[in-house]
Amino acid sequence: MRMMKEAYEKKLQARLDELSAEIDKLKAKADRAEAQTQLELYKQVEELRMMQEAARTKLTELKNSGDDAWEDLKAGMDNAWNSLEEAVKSAVSRFR
C-alpha cells in the first residue's frame, strides 16, 4: 500500500512540474504578445496558477495522509489533476 502511495505521489509531482513548465511558457508568450492577446494570456495564466496551487495543496494533503487514508483522497486528486491538465492543454492550443 505504501509503495503504491509513494509511486502515485511521484507521478503527480512529476506531472505538476511539467504543467508548471507549460504555464511558464504561456507566461513568456504573454510577455511578448500584443496588448489584447497579452491581457487574455495573463488572465489565463492567473487562472491556471490558481488551479495549480489547488492541485499542489491536494498533493500536500496526500503526502501528509496516512497510508490507509490516501485512497480516499485519490478521487479528489484525480479530479483536480484532470481539470488542471485540460485547462493547460486548452490554453496552450488556444494561444499557439
N, CA, C and O atoms as a printed pandas DataFrame, in Angstrom:
     atom_number atom_name residue_name chain_id  residue_number  x_coord  y_coord  z_coord
0              1         N          MET        A               1    0.830   -1.194    0.000
1              2        CA          MET        A               1    0.000    0.000    0.000
2              3         C          MET        A               1    0.872    1.254    0.000
3              4         O          MET        A               1    0.615    2.189   -0.759
4              5         N          ARG        A               2    1.890    1.277    0.839
5              6        CA          ARG        A               2    2.764    2.438    0.955
6              7         C          ARG        A               2    3.503    2.700   -0.372
7              8         O          ARG        A               2    3.669    3.848   -0.783
8              9         N          MET        A               3    3.939    1.625   -1.025
9             10        CA          MET        A               3    4.665    1.782   -2.291
10            11         C          MET        A               3    3.751    2.364   -3.364
11            12         O          MET        A               3    4.190    3.177   -4.178
12            13         N          MET        A               4    2.487    1.954   -3.371
13            14        CA          MET        A               4    1.536    2.490   -4.332
14            15         C          MET        A               4    1.337    3.977   -4.093
15            16         O          MET        A               4    1.301    4.766   -5.037
16            17         N          LYS        A               5    1.210    4.353   -2.835
17            18        CA          LYS        A               5    1.017    5.765   -2.487
18            19         C          LYS        A               5    2.228    6.579   -2.923
19            20         O          LYS        A               5    2.077    7.641   -3.526
20            21         N          GLU        A               6    3.414    6.094   -2.626
21            22        CA          GLU        A               6    4.635    6.818   -2.990
22            23         C          GLU        A               6    4.780    6.937   -4.504
23            24         O          GLU        A               6    5.179    7.987   -5.006
24            25         N          ALA        A               7    4.464    5.889   -5.222
25            26        CA          ALA        A               7    4.537    5.927   -6.686
26            27         C          ALA        A               7    3.534    6.934   -7.240
27            28         O          ALA        A               7    3.848    7.682   -8.166
28            29         N          TYR        A               8    2.345    6.954   -6.682
29            30        CA          TYR        A               8    1.310    7.900   -7.099
30            31         C          TYR        A               8    1.766    9.329   -6.823
31            32         O          TYR        A               8    1.603   10.205   -7.672
32            33         N          GLU        A               9    2.332    9.571   -5.649
33            34        CA          GLU        A               9    2.834   10.904   -5.298
34            35         C          GLU        A               9    3.918   11.354   -6.275
35            36         O          GLU        A               9    3.902   12.494   -6.739
36            37         N          LYS        A              10    4.855   10.466   -6.587
37            38        CA          LYS        A              10    5.934   10.817   -7.505
38            39         C          LYS        A              10    5.395   11.129   -8.895
39            40         O          LYS        A              10    5.852   12.067   -9.548
40            41         N          LYS        A              11    4.426   10.342   -9.343
41            42        CA          LYS        A              11    3.812   10.571  -10.647
42            43         C          LYS        A              11    3.144   11.947  -10.681
43            44         O          LYS        A              11    3.309   12.700  -11.641
44            45         N          LEU        A              12    2.395   12.265   -9.634
45            46        CA          LEU        A              12    1.712   13.551   -9.589
46            47         C          LEU        A              12    2.694   14.709   -9.493
47            48         O          LEU        A              12    2.486   15.744  -10.126
48            49         N          GLN        A              13    3.752   14.556   -8.717
49            50        CA          GLN        A              13    4.746   15.625   -8.587
50            51         C          GLN        A              13    5.430   15.872   -9.927
51            52         O          GLN        A              13    5.650   17.024  -10.303
52            53         N          ALA        A              14    5.764   14.820  -10.644
53            54        CA          ALA        A              14    6.395   14.968  -11.958
54            55         C          ALA        A              14    5.445   15.665  -12.928
55            56         O          ALA        A              14    5.858   16.533  -13.697
56            57         N          ARG        A              15    4.188   15.285  -12.886
57            58        CA          ARG        A              15    3.197   15.910  -13.778
58            59         C          ARG        A              15    2.990   17.372  -13.405
59            60         O          ARG        A              15    2.846   18.218  -14.287
60            61         N          LEU        A              16    2.973   17.679  -12.121
61            62        CA          LEU        A              16    2.827   19.062  -11.680
62            63         C          LEU        A              16    4.006   19.897  -12.177
63            64         O          LEU        A              16    3.825   21.039  -12.598
64            65         N          ASP        A              17    5.197   19.337  -12.129
65            66        CA          ASP        A              17    6.375   20.033  -12.630
66            67         C          ASP        A              17    6.247   20.305  -14.129
67            68         O          ASP        A              17    6.596   21.390  -14.594
68            69         N          GLU        A              18    5.751   19.329  -14.885
69            70        CA          GLU        A              18    5.552   19.503  -16.323
70            71         C          GLU        A              18    4.521   20.596  -16.607
71            72         O          GLU        A              18    4.723   21.440  -17.480
72            73         N          LEU        A              19    3.423   20.570  -15.865
73            74        CA          LEU        A              19    2.379   21.573  -16.065
74            75         C          LEU        A              19    2.875   22.961  -15.678
75            76         O          LEU        A              19    2.509   23.949  -16.314
76            77         N          SER        A              20    3.697   23.042  -14.649
77            78        CA          SER        A              20    4.285   24.321  -14.255
78            79         C          SER        A              20    5.126   24.895  -15.395
79            80         O          SER        A              20    5.084   26.093  -15.674
80            81         N          ALA        A              21    5.876   24.031  -16.037
81            82        CA          ALA        A              21    6.696   24.463  -17.170
82            83         C          ALA        A              21    5.823   24.972  -18.315
83            84         O          ALA        A              21    6.156   25.971  -18.952
84            85         N          GLU        A              22    4.720   24.298  -18.574
85            86        CA          GLU        A              22    3.794   24.738  -19.623
86            87         C          GLU        A              22    3.202   26.110  -19.283
87            88         O          GLU        A              22    3.084   26.975  -20.151
88            89         N          ILE        A              23    2.838   26.297  -18.032
89            90        CA          ILE        A              23    2.285   27.587  -17.607
90            91         C          ILE        A              23    3.346   28.673  -17.744
91            92         O          ILE        A              23    3.037   29.788  -18.164
92            93         N          ASP        A              24    4.588   28.361  -17.396
93            94        CA          ASP        A              24    5.681   29.321  -17.548
94            95         C          ASP        A              24    5.865   29.716  -19.012
95            96         O          ASP        A              24    6.138   30.877  -19.315
96            97         N          LYS        A              25    5.716   28.746  -19.919
97            98        CA          LYS        A              25    5.821   29.046  -21.347
98            99         C          LYS        A              25    4.710   29.993  -21.789
99           100         O          LYS        A              25    4.944   30.916  -22.568
100          101         N          LEU        A              26    3.493   29.755  -21.284
101          102        CA          LEU        A              26    2.385   30.653  -21.607
102          103         C          LEU        A              26    2.667   32.063  -21.100
103          104         O          LEU        A              26    2.396   33.045  -21.792
104          105         N          LYS        A              27    3.210   32.156  -19.898
105          106        CA          LYS        A              27    3.548   33.469  -19.325
106          107         C          LYS        A              27    4.585   34.169  -20.188
107          108         O          LYS        A              27    4.470   35.369  -20.437
108          109         N          ALA        A              28    5.595   33.441  -20.646
109          110        CA          ALA        A              28    6.621   34.019  -21.513
110          111         C          ALA        A              28    6.006   34.489  -22.830
111          112         O          ALA        A              28    6.374   35.541  -23.353
112          113         N          LYS        A              29    5.070   33.705  -23.359
113          114        CA          LYS        A              29    4.389   34.097  -24.595
114          115         C          LYS        A              29    3.566   35.362  -24.352
115          116         O          LYS        A              29    3.511   36.241  -25.212
116          117         N          ALA        A              30    2.936   35.456  -23.201
117          118        CA          ALA        A              30    2.154   36.640  -22.861
118          119         C          ALA        A              30    3.053   37.871  -22.792
119          120         O          ALA        A              30    2.663   38.955  -23.228
120          121         N          ASP        A              31    4.242   37.705  -22.251
121          122        CA          ASP        A              31    5.167   38.832  -22.125
122          123         C          ASP        A              31    5.545   39.414  -23.491
123          124         O          ASP        A              31    5.888   40.593  -23.588
124          125         N          ARG        A              32    5.484   38.598  -24.542
125          126        CA          ARG        A              32    5.863   39.034  -25.885
126          127         C          ARG        A              32    4.665   39.373  -26.776
127          128         O          ARG        A              32    4.846   39.839  -27.901
128          129         N          ALA        A              33    3.456   39.144  -26.290
129          130        CA          ALA        A              33    2.259   39.273  -27.123
130          131         C          ALA        A              33    1.815   40.732  -27.271
131          132         O          ALA        A              33    2.249   41.620  -26.536
132          133         N          GLU        A              34    0.937   40.937  -28.247
133          134        CA          GLU        A              34    0.308   42.250  -28.421
134          135         C          GLU        A              34   -0.635   42.494  -27.246
135          136         O          GLU        A              34   -1.027   41.562  -26.544
136          137         N          ALA        A              35   -0.987   43.748  -27.046
137          138        CA          ALA        A              35   -1.731   44.165  -25.851
138          139         C          ALA        A              35   -2.984   43.339  -25.587
139          140         O          ALA        A              35   -3.147   42.824  -24.481
140          141         N          GLN        A              36   -3.871   43.196  -26.561
141          142        CA          GLN        A              36   -5.128   42.481  -26.327
142          143         C          GLN        A              36   -4.871   41.011  -26.016
143          144         O          GLN        A              36   -5.446   40.458  -25.078
144          145         N          THR        A              37   -4.017   40.388  -26.797
145          146        CA          THR        A              37   -3.680   38.988  -26.563
146          147         C          THR        A              37   -2.972   38.835  -25.223
147          148         O          THR        A              37   -3.179   37.854  -24.509
148          149         N          GLN        A              38   -2.144   39.802  -24.891
149          150        CA          GLN        A              38   -1.404   39.768  -23.637
150          151         C          GLN        A              38   -2.357   39.744  -22.444
151          152         O          GLN        A              38   -2.156   38.982  -21.499
152          153         N          LEU        A              39   -3.390   40.576  -22.490
153          154        CA          LEU        A              39   -4.366   40.598  -21.396
154          155         C          LEU        A              39   -5.060   39.244  -21.250
155          156         O          LEU        A              39   -5.235   38.745  -20.138
156          157         N          GLU        A              40   -5.450   38.657  -22.374
157          158        CA          GLU        A              40   -6.109   37.350  -22.337
158          159         C          GLU        A              40   -5.173   36.279  -21.781
159          160         O          GLU        A              40   -5.572   35.449  -20.965
160          161         N          LEU        A              41   -3.926   36.315  -22.237
161          162        CA          LEU        A              41   -2.953   35.327  -21.767
162          163         C          LEU        A              41   -2.668   35.478  -20.277
163          164         O          LEU        A              41   -2.603   34.485  -19.553
164          165         N          TYR        A              42   -2.499   36.700  -19.821
165          166        CA          TYR        A              42   -2.237   36.918  -18.393
166          167         C          TYR        A              42   -3.406   36.418  -17.539
167          168         O          TYR        A              42   -3.209   35.824  -16.478
168          169         N          LYS        A              43   -4.620   36.669  -18.023
169          170        CA          LYS        A              43   -5.801   36.188  -17.292
170          171         C          LYS        A              43   -5.802   34.655  -17.245
171          172         O          LYS        A              43   -6.069   34.054  -16.204
172          173         N          GLN        A              44   -5.502   34.043  -18.382
173          174        CA          GLN        A              44   -5.463   32.578  -18.451
174          175         C          GLN        A              44   -4.376   32.023  -17.535
175          176         O          GLN        A              44   -4.594   31.039  -16.829
176          177         N          VAL        A              45   -3.205   32.657  -17.550
177          178        CA          VAL        A              45   -2.097   32.208  -16.704
178          179         C          VAL        A              45   -2.486   32.314  -15.230
179          180         O          VAL        A              45   -2.191   31.419  -14.437
180          181         N          GLU        A              46   -3.145   33.406  -14.873
181          182        CA          GLU        A              46   -3.572   33.585  -13.473
182          183         C          GLU        A              46   -4.530   32.470  -13.043
183          184         O          GLU        A              46   -4.397   31.917  -11.952
184          185         N          GLU        A              47   -5.489   32.146  -13.905
185          186        CA          GLU        A              47   -6.437   31.067  -13.603
186          187         C          GLU        A              47   -5.708   29.726  -13.472
187          188         O          GLU        A              47   -6.006   28.937  -12.576
188          189         N          LEU        A              48   -4.764   29.479  -14.361
189          190        CA          LEU        A              48   -4.005   28.229  -14.301
190          191         C          LEU        A              48   -3.165   28.160  -13.034
191          192         O          LEU        A              48   -3.046   27.094  -12.430
192          193         N          ARG        A              49   -2.587   29.274  -12.626
193          194        CA          ARG        A              49   -1.788   29.298  -11.395
194          195         C          ARG        A              49   -2.659   28.966  -10.177
195          196         O          ARG        A              49   -2.219   28.266   -9.265
196          197         N          MET        A              50   -3.890   29.474  -10.170
197          198        CA          MET        A              50   -4.805   29.165   -9.057
198          199         C          MET        A              50   -5.141   27.678   -9.045
199          200         O          MET        A              50   -5.165   27.057   -7.983
200          201         N          MET        A              51   -5.400   27.107  -10.210
201          202        CA          MET        A              51   -5.690   25.674  -10.301
202          203         C          MET        A              51   -4.466   24.866   -9.904
203          204         O          MET        A              51   -4.579   23.838   -9.237
204          205         N          GLN        A              52   -3.296   25.336  -10.318
205          206        CA          GLN        A              52   -2.045   24.668   -9.983
206          207         C          GLN        A              52   -1.837   24.664   -8.469
207          208         O          GLN        A              52   -1.419   23.657   -7.898
208          209         N          GLU        A              53   -2.128   25.778   -7.829
209          210        CA          GLU        A              53   -1.959   25.863   -6.373
210          211         C          GLU        A              53   -2.933   24.920   -5.663
211          212         O          GLU        A              53   -2.579   24.296   -4.663
212          213         N          ALA        A              54   -4.158   24.818   -6.180
213          214        CA          ALA        A              54   -5.129   23.889   -5.598
214          215         C          ALA        A              54   -4.635   22.448   -5.735
215          216         O          ALA        A              54   -4.764   21.652   -4.804
216          217         N          ALA        A              55   -4.071   22.118   -6.893
217          218        CA          ALA        A              55   -3.534   20.769   -7.097
218          219         C          ALA        A              55   -2.342   20.529   -6.173
219          220         O          ALA        A              55   -2.191   19.440   -5.620
220          221         N          ARG        A              56   -1.501   21.540   -6.008
221          222        CA          ARG        A              56   -0.340   21.416   -5.120
222          223         C          ARG        A              56   -0.804   21.193   -3.667
223          224         O          ARG        A              56   -0.210   20.398   -2.939
224          225         N          THR        A              57   -1.854   21.892   -3.259
225          226        CA          THR        A              57   -2.406   21.719   -1.913
226          227         C          THR        A              57   -2.926   20.302   -1.724
227          228         O          THR        A              57   -2.700   19.676   -0.689
228          229         N          LYS        A              58   -3.629   19.803   -2.745
229          230        CA          LYS        A              58   -4.145   18.425   -2.661
230          231         C          LYS        A              58   -2.992   17.429   -2.579
231          232         O          LYS        A              58   -3.077   16.443   -1.847
232          233         N          LEU        A              59   -1.922   17.679   -3.320
233          234        CA          LEU        A              59   -0.766   16.792   -3.274
234          235         C          LEU        A              59   -0.139   16.805   -1.883
235          236         O          LEU        A              59    0.280   15.762   -1.381
236          237         N          THR        A              60   -0.074   17.960   -1.268
237          238        CA          THR        A              60    0.459   18.060    0.097
238          239         C          THR        A              60   -0.424   17.281    1.069
239          240         O          THR        A              60    0.080   16.576    1.943
240          241         N          GLU        A              61   -1.741   17.408    0.915
241          242        CA          GLU        A              61   -2.671   16.641    1.754
242          243         C          GLU        A              61   -2.418   15.148    1.580
243          244         O          GLU        A              61   -2.397   14.386    2.547
244          245         N          LEU        A              62   -2.229   14.754    0.334
245          246        CA          LEU        A              62   -1.978   13.344    0.045
246          247         C          LEU        A              62   -0.688   12.871    0.716
247          248         O          LEU        A              62   -0.650   11.806    1.332
248          249         N          LYS        A              63    0.356   13.673    0.588
249          250        CA          LYS        A              63    1.642   13.300    1.183
250          251         C          LYS        A              63    1.548   13.197    2.705
251          252         O          LYS        A              63    2.229   12.378    3.321
252          253         N          ASN        A              64    0.707   14.027    3.300
253          254        CA          ASN        A              64    0.565   14.035    4.748
254          255         C          ASN        A              64   -0.460   13.033    5.267
255          256         O          ASN        A              64   -0.595   12.846    6.477
256          257         N          SER        A              65   -1.175   12.396    4.363
257          258        CA          SER        A              65   -2.199   11.443    4.783
258          259         C          SER        A              65   -1.565   10.121    5.200
259          260         O          SER        A              65   -0.450    9.789    4.797
260          261         N          GLY        A              66   -2.287    9.393    5.998
261          262        CA          GLY        A              66   -1.832    8.067    6.391
262          263         C          GLY        A              66   -1.940    7.102    5.229
263          264         O          GLY        A              66   -2.625    7.370    4.242
264          265         N          ASP        A              67   -1.259    5.982    5.356
265          266        CA          ASP        A              67   -1.266    5.000    4.280
266          267         C          ASP        A              67   -2.677    4.492    3.974
267          268         O          ASP        A              67   -2.975    4.134    2.835
268          269         N          ASP        A              68   -3.527    4.461    4.971
269          270        CA          ASP        A              68   -4.882    3.959    4.761
270          271         C          ASP        A              68   -5.800    5.022    4.157
271          272         O          ASP        A              68   -6.709    4.692    3.395
272          273         N          ALA        A              69   -5.571    6.292    4.489
273          274        CA          ALA        A              69   -6.473    7.366    4.074
274          275         C          ALA        A              69   -6.196    7.889    2.669
275          276         O          ALA        A              69   -7.050    8.562    2.091
276          277         N          TRP        A              70   -5.047    7.604    2.115
277          278        CA          TRP        A              70   -4.686    8.222    0.844
278          279         C          TRP        A              70   -5.608    7.839   -0.292
279          280         O          TRP        A              70   -5.832    8.636   -1.204
280          281         N          GLU        A              71   -6.143    6.636   -0.251
281          282        CA          GLU        A              71   -7.048    6.220   -1.334
282          283         C          GLU        A              71   -8.334    7.040   -1.324
283          284         O          GLU        A              71   -8.940    7.261   -2.372
284          285         N          ASP        A              72   -8.755    7.494   -0.133
285          286        CA          ASP        A              72   -9.935    8.356   -0.062
286          287         C          ASP        A              72   -9.664    9.694   -0.747
287          288         O          ASP        A              72  -10.576   10.289   -1.322
288          289         N          LEU        A              73   -8.436   10.166   -0.692
289          290        CA          LEU        A              73   -8.066   11.438   -1.310
290          291         C          LEU        A              73   -7.805   11.315   -2.808
291          292         O          LEU        A              73   -7.827   12.309   -3.533
292          293         N          LYS        A              74   -7.560   10.101   -3.261
293          294        CA          LYS        A              74   -7.164    9.873   -4.650
294          295         C          LYS        A              74   -8.210   10.373   -5.651
295          296         O          LYS        A              74   -7.844   10.965   -6.667
296          297         N          ALA        A              75   -9.476   10.154   -5.394
297          298        CA          ALA        A              75  -10.519   10.583   -6.335
298          299         C          ALA        A              75  -10.511   12.102   -6.488
299          300         O          ALA        A              75  -10.601   12.614   -7.604
300          301         N          GLY        A              76  -10.406   12.818   -5.381
301          302        CA          GLY        A              76  -10.332   14.274   -5.440
302          303         C          GLY        A              76   -9.080   14.744   -6.163
303          304         O          GLY        A              76   -9.109   15.724   -6.908
304          305         N          MET        A              77   -7.983   14.035   -5.936
305          306        CA          MET        A              77   -6.730   14.367   -6.613
306          307         C          MET        A              77   -6.887   14.181   -8.114
307          308         O          MET        A              77   -6.498   15.046   -8.899
308          309         N          ASP        A              78   -7.451   13.061   -8.504
309          310        CA          ASP        A              78   -7.611   12.784   -9.927
310          311         C          ASP        A              78   -8.476   13.855  -10.595
311          312         O          ASP        A              78   -8.178   14.289  -11.708
312          313         N          ASN        A              79   -9.539   14.276   -9.922
313          314        CA          ASN        A              79  -10.409   15.315  -10.483
314          315         C          ASN        A              79   -9.674   16.641  -10.622
315          316         O          ASN        A              79   -9.768   17.296  -11.660
316          317         N          ALA        A              80   -8.942   17.042   -9.588
317          318        CA          ALA        A              80   -8.188   18.297   -9.633
318          319         C          ALA        A              80   -7.140   18.237  -10.742
319          320         O          ALA        A              80   -6.939   19.204  -11.477
320          321         N          TRP        A              81   -6.491   17.111  -10.847
321          322        CA          TRP        A              81   -5.445   16.941  -11.843
322          323         C          TRP        A              81   -6.001   16.995  -13.250
323          324         O          TRP        A              81   -5.452   17.677  -14.115
324          325         N          ASN        A              82   -7.087   16.280  -13.483
325          326        CA          ASN        A              82   -7.691   16.267  -14.814
326          327         C          ASN        A              82   -8.139   17.664  -15.218
327          328         O          ASN        A              82   -7.961   18.065  -16.369
328          329         N          SER        A              83   -8.717   18.404  -14.287
329          330        CA          SER        A              83   -9.155   19.769  -14.581
330          331         C          SER        A              83   -7.973   20.649  -14.955
331          332         O          SER        A              83   -8.035   21.401  -15.928
332          333         N          LEU        A              84   -6.904   20.556  -14.187
333          334        CA          LEU        A              84   -5.722   21.361  -14.460
334          335         C          LEU        A              84   -5.098   20.985  -15.802
335          336         O          LEU        A              84   -4.747   21.863  -16.590
336          337         N          GLU        A              85   -4.961   19.701  -16.061
337          338        CA          GLU        A              85   -4.377   19.261  -17.324
338          339         C          GLU        A              85   -5.197   19.741  -18.520
339          340         O          GLU        A              85   -4.640   20.223  -19.506
340          341         N          GLU        A              86   -6.513   19.609  -18.431
341          342        CA          GLU        A              86   -7.381   20.044  -19.528
342          343         C          GLU        A              86   -7.296   21.553  -19.730
343          344         O          GLU        A              86   -7.274   22.024  -20.867
344          345         N          ALA        A              87   -7.249   22.310  -18.646
345          346        CA          ALA        A              87   -7.158   23.767  -18.749
346          347         C          ALA        A              87   -5.840   24.194  -19.385
347          348         O          ALA        A              87   -5.815   25.111  -20.206
348          349         N          VAL        A              88   -4.751   23.539  -19.014
349          350        CA          VAL        A              88   -3.450   23.871  -19.602
350          351         C          VAL        A              88   -3.449   23.521  -21.083
351          352         O          VAL        A              88   -3.007   24.325  -21.904
352          353         N          LYS        A              89   -3.937   22.333  -21.440
353          354        CA          LYS        A              89   -3.989   21.934  -22.842
354          355         C          LYS        A              89   -4.827   22.920  -23.657
355          356         O          LYS        A              89   -4.446   23.315  -24.759
356          357         N          SER        A              90   -5.951   23.301  -23.106
357          358        CA          SER        A              90   -6.845   24.240  -23.794
358          359         C          SER        A              90   -6.157   25.588  -24.007
359          360         O          SER        A              90   -6.227   26.156  -25.097
360          361         N          ALA        A              91   -5.505   26.092  -22.986
361          362        CA          ALA        A              91   -4.821   27.380  -23.083
362          363         C          ALA        A              91   -3.682   27.329  -24.093
363          364         O          ALA        A              91   -3.504   28.252  -24.888
364          365         N          VAL        A              92   -2.917   26.250  -24.055
365          366        CA          VAL        A              92   -1.786   26.121  -24.977
366          367         C          VAL        A              92   -2.281   26.066  -26.419
367          368         O          VAL        A              92   -1.719   26.724  -27.295
368          369         N          SER        A              93   -3.325   25.288  -26.665
369          370        CA          SER        A              93   -3.820   25.173  -28.045
370          371         C          SER        A              93   -4.493   26.476  -28.504
371          372         O          SER        A              93   -4.443   26.818  -29.685
372          373         N          ARG        A              94   -5.107   27.182  -27.588
373          374        CA          ARG        A              94   -5.795   28.429  -27.923
374          375         C          ARG        A              94   -4.825   29.540  -28.299
375          376         O          ARG        A              94   -5.138   30.376  -29.147
376          377         N          PHE        A              95   -3.672   29.557  -27.687
377          378        CA          PHE        A              95   -2.719   30.634  -27.893
378          379         C          PHE        A              95   -1.455   30.182  -28.630
379          380         O          PHE        A              95   -0.360   30.671  -28.353
380          381         N          ARG        A              96   -1.610   29.271  -29.543
381          382        CA          ARG        A              96   -0.454   28.804  -30.354
382          383         C          ARG        A              96   -0.042   29.874  -31.310
383          384         O          ARG        A              96    0.903   29.686  -32.077
